[in-house]
Each structure stands twice: as C-alpha cells, then as structure tokens.
Amino acid sequence: MGNNLLSAKATLPVYDRNNLAPRIVHLGFGAFHRAHQGVYADILATEHFSDWGYYEVNLIGGEQQIADLQQQDNL
C-alpha cells in the first residue's frame, strides 16, 4: 500500500469489533476479499447485529499485508 492512511471518505464500524467471533475462515486476505466479502460481513454486523467475523489465513508470506493492516487499525 502506498498510502497507509485511511481515506477521509472511509467510515468506521459503529459496532464493537471485539464482539465479532471468528466464524468464517478465508484463505488469503488481499484487497479483493476486503473490498467484497468483508463489506458484506460489515453490512451484516451493522444492520443485522451479526457477530460473524473472519479468520484470515495466508499460506505464503503476508507479512507486509499484516503490517499495512495494523497501520490502519486492522480495517
């Protein structure tokens, strides 16, 4: 990621992320997953009070992706 700051247009979750339980395992946590499946999980948590969270698994590498996510408060 070239810019590690969240865009001013980004909205933060209105629910407590600590209440999410890792109920879904996803292999690979690239931008496509976060932009699509992650969005749907966020909608469910926001609008339907779902507590389903993701457990992300990267089989090869991923250290830079983890560092980038941590700089964005794991969003």
C-alpha positions in Angstrom: 0.0 0.0 0.0 1.4 3.3 -0.9 -0.8 5.3 1.4 -1.3 3.8 4.8 -3.8 6.4 6.0 -7.5 5.7 5.7 -9.3 8.0 3.3 -11.4 10.7 4.8 -14.3 9.0 3.0 -13.9 5.8 4.9 -16.5 5.1 7.5 -15.6 3.4 10.8 -17.7 0.5 12.1 -20.4 1.5 14.5 -20.3 -1.9 16.3 -17.7 -3.2 18.7 -15.3 -5.3 16.6 -14.3 -7.1 19.8 -17.7 -8.7 19.8 -17.1 -10.4 16.5 -16.3 -14.1 16.6 -14.1 -15.8 14.0 -16.8 -18.0 12.4 -15.5 -17.8 8.8 -12.1 -18.9 7.6 -10.8 -17.2 4.4 -7.7 -18.2 2.7 -5.8 -15.1 1.6 -6.6 -11.6 2.8 -6.0 -9.4 -0.3 -7.8 -6.3 -1.3 -10.4 -8.2 -3.4 -11.6 -10.0 -0.3 -11.6 -6.9 1.9 -13.5 -4.9 -0.8 -16.1 -7.6 -1.4 -16.7 -10.3 1.2 -15.5 -8.1 4.0 -18.0 -5.4 3.0 -20.9 -7.9 3.2 -19.8 -9.1 6.6 -19.7 -5.4 7.7 -23.2 -4.8 6.4 -24.5 -7.8 8.3 -22.8 -6.7 11.5 -24.1 -3.1 11.2 -27.6 -3.7 10.0 -28.4 -7.2 11.4 -26.2 -7.3 14.5 -24.3 -10.3 13.2 -21.3 -11.3 15.2 -19.7 -13.3 12.4 -16.1 -12.4 11.9 -13.3 -13.6 9.7 -10.2 -15.6 10.5 -7.8 -14.7 7.7 -5.2 -17.3 6.7 -2.4 -16.6 4.2 -0.5 -19.7 3.3 2.6 -17.9 1.8 4.1 -14.7 3.2 1.7 -11.9 4.1 4.0 -10.0 6.5 3.7 -6.8 4.5 -0.1 -7.1 4.3 -0.3 -7.6 8.1 1.9 -4.6 8.7 -0.3 -2.5 6.4 -3.5 -3.6 8.1 -2.1 -2.9 11.5 -1.2 0.7 10.5 -5.0 1.1 9.6 -6.2 -0.3 12.9 -6.8 -3.6 11.2 -9.6 -2.1 9.0 
